[in-house]
Amino acid sequence: MKKLLCWMAALIMLAASTAYSADSKESVIETIQKRGSIRIGMSTFVPWAMKDKTGKLIGFEIDVARKLAQDMGVTPEFIPTAWSGIIPALLTGKFDVIIGGMGITPERNLKVNFTIPYEYSGMSMVAHKTKAKGFSSLKDFNKKDVTIAVRMGTTAEQAAKKFMPNAKLKRFENESQALQELNLGRVHAVVSSAPMPVFHALKYPDKLFVPLEDNFTREPIGFALRKGDHDALNFFNNWILNMHEQGFLKEKKEYWFESKKWEDLVK
């Protein structure tokens, strides 16, 4: 009986110690403030994040991340990462948060926590005028003799599988490789997040076109962070709410997604 009581006491102390350890675990918000910088995982997607003619990072995501860092009183540190490995890199602590046009999906949400949406995106398509001549619907592209290029590990890949299951998919590590394949006429189309397909078609009007009038999906975009950090999730959510209310996100969306004022920066 005495041994049993000792075991019970030990278990209670262990549980209390574990609970204290979990409760006292430092939030990434505190880590960022102590470090004086926020490490941001991102990948290049036009016009979400890209390099200008001088090699400087610009884009919608970059402006959002810089504003976040400014409001936190720290400096932003951008860590470009291959999209296929960006969530594992977050989980291993390579950076503090992903701000990279990441669509909120159930599959991803099993691995990371997402903030409320700070923007919405959707899938669009840019096609080759010769190879996809006369194509004007998803049905036209959903054929065995059609090849679609996508960036691997993205919601574009998921959308292409879902809406064009009969087409062949060519997967690339980055978007520029997929677009180059299209420019060379080796694939019928590239599926990607809007508004990139429209911008790319406008860049090469002699050989490319946008076959669909509207985006064929709509997806919420959120910050991604490691699970279990409720303080960070609370802070980021409230920051996003404030940016919506202040009109900052609307202003940046209009500049990067609905105008061409920035094009000379990258040409």
C-alpha positions in Angstrom: 0.0 0.0 0.0 2.9 2.3 0.9 4.6 1.6 -2.4 1.3 2.3 -4.3 1.0 5.7 -2.6 4.6 6.5 -3.4 4.0 5.6 -7.1 0.8 7.8 -7.1 2.6 10.7 -5.6 5.4 10.4 -8.1 3.0 10.3 -11.0 1.2 13.4 -9.7 4.5 15.3 -9.4 5.5 14.2 -12.9 2.2 15.4 -14.3 2.5 18.7 -12.5 6.1 19.1 -13.8 5.0 18.3 -17.3 2.1 20.7 -17.1 4.4 23.5 -15.8 6.9 22.8 -18.5 4.2 23.0 -21.2 2.7 26.2 -19.7 6.1 27.9 -19.3 7.3 27.1 -22.8 8.4 30.3 -24.4 6.3 31.6 -27.3 7.9 32.3 -30.6 6.8 35.9 -30.1 9.1 36.2 -27.1 11.9 34.5 -29.0 11.5 37.0 -31.9 11.5 40.0 -29.5 14.6 38.7 -27.7 16.4 38.1 -31.0 15.3 41.4 -32.5 14.3 39.8 -35.8 11.6 37.7 -37.2 12.7 34.8 -39.5 10.2 34.4 -42.3 9.9 31.3 -44.5 8.9 32.1 -48.0 9.2 31.1 -51.6 8.9 33.1 -54.8 5.5 33.4 -56.5 4.7 36.4 -58.8 3.5 38.8 -57.5 3.5 37.5 -54.0 7.2 37.4 -53.6 9.9 38.0 -56.3 13.2 39.8 -56.9 13.5 43.2 -58.6 16.2 44.1 -61.1 18.7 44.7 -58.2 18.0 41.4 -56.5 15.9 42.9 -53.7 12.9 41.0 -52.6 9.6 42.7 -53.4 5.9 41.7 -53.6 2.7 41.4 -51.7 4.0 38.9 -49.1 7.2 40.9 -48.6 5.2 44.1 -47.8 3.0 42.2 -45.4 6.0 40.7 -43.6 7.9 44.0 -43.4 4.9 45.7 -41.9 4.5 42.9 -39.4 8.1 43.2 -38.4 7.8 47.0 -38.1 4.8 46.6 -35.8 6.7 44.1 -33.7 9.7 46.4 -33.4 12.0 43.9 -35.1 13.8 43.4 -38.4 12.5 41.0 -41.0 14.8 38.1 -42.1 13.6 36.4 -45.2 14.6 32.8 -45.7 13.8 31.6 -49.3 12.9 27.9 -49.2 11.9 25.2 -51.7 8.1 24.9 -51.5 8.2 21.2 -51.3 10.2 21.4 -48.0 8.9 24.6 -46.5 6.6 23.0 -43.8 9.3 20.5 -42.6 11.7 23.5 -42.4 9.2 25.4 -40.2 8.8 22.4 -38.0 12.5 22.0 -37.5 12.8 25.7 -36.5 14.5 27.0 -39.6 12.2 30.0 -39.3 9.5 31.4 -37.0 6.5 31.6 -39.4 5.7 31.0 -43.1 4.3 34.0 -44.9 4.3 32.7 -48.4 0.9 32.7 -50.0 0.2 29.3 -48.4 -3.4 28.1 -48.9 -5.1 26.8 -45.8 -5.9 23.1 -46.4 -6.9 20.3 -44.0 -3.8 18.3 -45.0 -1.5 21.1 -44.1 -3.5 22.0 -41.0 -2.7 18.6 -39.5 1.0 19.6 -39.5 0.8 23.3 -38.7 -1.5 25.9 -37.3 -2.9 28.6 -39.6 -4.0 32.1 -38.8 -7.2 33.6 -40.0 -7.0 34.5 -43.7 -5.2 37.7 -44.6 -5.9 37.2 -48.3 -7.8 34.9 -50.7 -6.4 33.3 -53.9 -7.6 31.0 -56.6 -6.3 28.8 -59.3 -6.0 30.1 -62.8 -4.3 28.9 -66.0 -2.0 30.2 -68.7 -1.9 28.2 -71.9 0.1 27.9 -75.2 -1.8 29.4 -78.1 -0.7 26.7 -80.6 -0.9 23.6 -78.4 -4.1 24.6 -76.7 -5.8 26.3 -79.7 -9.5 26.5 -79.2 -9.4 25.4 -75.6 -11.8 27.4 -73.4 -12.8 25.2 -70.5 -11.5 22.8 -67.9 -13.1 20.0 -69.9 -10.9 20.8 -72.9 -7.8 20.3 -70.8 -9.1 17.2 -69.0 -7.8 14.8 -71.7 -5.1 12.1 -71.8 -3.2 13.8 -74.6 -2.9 17.1 -72.7 0.0 17.9 -70.4 -0.2 20.4 -67.6 2.8 21.9 -65.7 2.6 22.7 -62.0 4.8 23.5 -59.1 5.2 20.4 -56.9 3.7 20.4 -53.4 1.3 23.3 -54.1 -2.4 23.7 -54.2 -2.0 24.2 -57.9 -0.9 20.6 -58.1 -3.9 19.5 -56.0 -6.3 21.5 -58.2 -4.9 20.1 -61.4 -5.4 16.6 -60.1 -8.9 17.3 -59.0 -10.3 19.2 -62.0 -8.2 17.6 -64.7 -7.6 14.0 -63.6 -7.1 12.7 -67.1 -4.4 15.1 -68.1 -0.7 14.3 -67.6 1.0 16.4 -64.9 4.6 17.6 -65.2 5.9 18.7 -61.8 8.6 21.2 -61.2 10.5 22.4 -58.2 9.9 26.1 -59.0 7.4 28.1 -61.0 9.9 29.5 -63.4 10.8 26.1 -64.7 7.1 25.3 -65.3 6.7 28.6 -67.2 9.8 28.0 -69.3 8.4 24.6 -70.3 5.2 26.4 -71.4 7.1 29.1 -73.3 9.0 26.4 -75.2 5.7 24.7 -76.2 6.4 21.5 -74.3 3.2 21.6 -72.2 -0.3 22.8 -73.0 -0.7 25.0 -69.9 0.5 25.9 -66.4 -1.8 26.0 -63.5 -0.9 28.5 -60.7 -2.4 30.9 -58.3 -3.9 34.1 -59.7 -2.9 36.6 -60.8 0.4 35.1 -62.1 -1.2 33.4 -65.2 -2.7 36.7 -66.4 0.6 38.6 -65.9 2.6 35.9 -67.7 0.2 35.8 -70.7 0.4 39.6 -71.0 4.2 39.3 -71.0 4.1 36.9 -74.0 0.9 37.8 -75.9 2.2 36.3 -79.2 2.4 32.8 -77.8 0.3 32.6 -74.6 -3.3 33.2 -73.5 -5.6 32.8 -70.5 -8.3 30.2 -71.5 -10.6 30.6 -68.6 -12.5 33.8 -67.8 -12.5 33.3 -64.0 -10.4 31.4 -61.4 -11.7 27.9 -61.0 -11.0 27.7 -57.2 -11.0 30.0 -54.2 -8.8 29.4 -51.3 -8.0 31.3 -48.0 -4.3 32.2 -47.4 -2.9 32.3 -43.9 0.4 32.5 -41.9 1.6 29.0 -40.9 3.2 28.4 -37.5 4.2 25.5 -35.3 1.5 23.9 -33.3 1.0 24.6 -29.6 1.9 28.2 -29.6 -1.4 29.9 -28.7 0.2 33.3 -27.8 1.7 33.5 -31.3 -1.5 32.5 -33.0 -3.4 35.1 -31.0 -1.0 37.8 -31.8 -0.9 37.1 -35.6 -4.7 36.7 -35.8 -5.2 40.1 -34.1 -2.5 41.7 -36.2 -4.3 40.5 -39.4 -7.7 41.8 -38.1 -6.1 45.2 -37.5 -4.5 45.3 -41.0 -7.9 44.4 -42.6 -9.6 47.2 -40.6 -7.0 49.8 -41.3 -7.1 49.0 -45.0 -3.4 48.1 -45.3 -4.1 44.6 -46.8 -6.7 46.1 -49.3 -4.2 48.7 -50.4 -1.4 46.2 -50.9 -3.8 43.9 -52.8 -4.8 46.6 -55.2 -1.2 47.6 -55.9 0.2 44.1 -56.4 -2.8 42.2 -57.8 -4.9 44.8 -59.6 -2.3 47.1 -61.1 0.9 47.0 -63.2 2.6 49.8 -61.4 5.3 47.5 -60.1 6.2 45.8 -63.5 9.1 48.2 -64.3 10.7 47.1 -61.0 11.2 43.5 -62.4 11.7 44.1 -66.1 
